[in-house]
Amino acid sequence: TVLQRSSYELLNILSFSRPNQPLVGTIWRLLTECPQIRCVLDFVIIAPGDEKILLKNNKVIMAARDLSLSVESLVGNVYSMLMLMCSVLSHHLTAVDDKELLEAQSLLPLSDITLLMQYLKQLLYKMYWTEPIVDSN
């Protein structure tokens, strides 16, 4: 369909338009190096509990205040960045071989790939086992 073709073309642009500075690396650096965003990422992925606890967490409240955002907006933005990064990374990985990914480290340094995989494993575990998303139908 037209929508599928358009999303594929958009992912191509996001994945391959800047080969020397991939979008995945830019988003990953923003997620991990900005202290306000990193505290939300750490809390969302690592800390147990539900969203109600997150919205009352002092570090997250201060981070949102520093960025002039509501806590809900900050958390939503972190989830959106993480989802965009995963979509672009997934699309990009279809065209990257092991040598380019692991030896040339074209997308991310190996230490960042390891950290990203740890984050994603914890997030998936949390989403599947501790806070499953249930279809209302």
C-alpha positions in Angstrom: 0.0 0.0 0.0 0.9 3.7 -0.3 1.3 4.0 3.5 3.7 1.0 3.8 5.8 2.3 0.9 5.9 5.8 2.4 7.0 4.5 5.8 9.7 2.3 4.1 11.0 5.3 2.2 11.0 7.4 5.4 12.9 4.7 7.3 15.4 4.6 4.4 16.0 8.3 4.7 16.3 8.2 8.5 18.6 5.2 8.3 20.9 5.9 5.5 20.9 9.6 4.7 23.9 10.4 7.0 26.4 7.5 6.8 29.1 9.2 8.8 26.7 10.2 11.7 23.8 7.7 11.8 20.6 8.8 13.5 20.7 5.8 15.8 23.9 7.1 17.3 22.6 10.6 17.7 19.4 9.4 19.5 21.4 7.0 21.7 23.8 9.8 22.7 20.9 12.0 23.6 19.2 9.3 25.6 22.4 8.4 27.5 24.3 11.7 27.8 21.6 14.2 28.7 21.2 13.8 32.5 17.5 14.7 32.5 16.6 12.2 29.9 19.0 9.5 31.2 17.3 9.5 34.6 13.9 8.9 33.0 15.4 6.2 30.8 17.0 4.5 33.8 13.8 4.7 35.8 11.5 3.5 33.0 13.7 0.5 32.1 15.5 -0.5 35.3 13.3 0.5 38.2 10.4 -1.9 39.0 6.9 -0.5 39.5 4.2 1.2 37.5 3.9 4.6 35.8 2.3 6.1 38.9 5.5 5.7 40.8 7.5 7.2 37.9 5.3 10.3 37.8 6.0 10.9 41.5 9.7 10.2 41.4 11.7 13.3 42.5 14.5 12.9 40.0 12.0 12.6 37.1 10.1 15.6 38.4 13.3 17.7 38.6 14.4 16.5 35.2 11.0 17.6 33.7 11.2 20.9 35.4 14.8 21.5 34.1 13.5 20.9 30.6 10.3 23.0 31.1 8.1 20.0 30.4 5.4 18.1 32.3 6.5 14.7 33.7 4.1 13.0 31.3 5.5 14.8 28.3 9.1 14.0 29.3 8.3 10.3 29.8 6.3 10.3 26.5 9.2 11.9 24.7 11.7 9.3 26.1 9.4 6.5 24.9 9.0 8.1 21.5 12.8 8.5 21.1 13.4 4.9 22.1 10.8 3.7 19.7 12.1 5.8 16.8 15.6 4.6 17.5 14.5 1.0 17.6 12.6 1.4 14.3 15.5 3.0 12.6 18.0 0.5 14.0 15.9 -2.4 13.0 15.6 -1.1 9.5 19.3 -0.3 9.3 20.3 -3.7 10.5 18.8 -5.3 7.4 21.5 -3.7 5.3 24.5 -4.1 7.7 26.6 -7.2 7.9 28.4 -8.4 11.1 31.8 -7.0 10.0 30.4 -3.5 9.5 28.4 -3.6 12.8 30.9 -5.2 15.1 34.3 -4.5 13.7 33.8 -1.2 12.0 31.2 -0.2 14.6 29.4 1.9 12.0 26.2 2.5 14.0 27.4 2.5 17.6 30.5 1.6 19.5 30.5 -2.0 20.8 30.2 -0.8 24.4 27.0 1.2 23.5 25.6 -1.8 21.6 26.1 -3.9 24.7 24.4 -1.3 26.9 21.5 -0.8 24.5 20.9 -4.6 24.4 20.9 -4.7 28.2 18.4 -1.8 28.3 16.1 -3.4 25.7 16.2 -6.8 27.4 15.2 -5.3 30.7 12.4 -3.2 29.0 11.1 -6.3 27.1 11.1 -8.3 30.3 9.3 -5.6 32.1 6.7 -5.1 29.3 6.1 -8.9 29.0 6.3 -10.2 32.6 5.9 -7.4 35.1 3.7 -4.8 33.3 2.1 -6.6 30.3 0.2 -4.7 27.8 -3.1 -6.4 27.5 -5.4 -6.0 24.5 -8.8 -4.7 25.6 -10.6 -6.7 22.9 
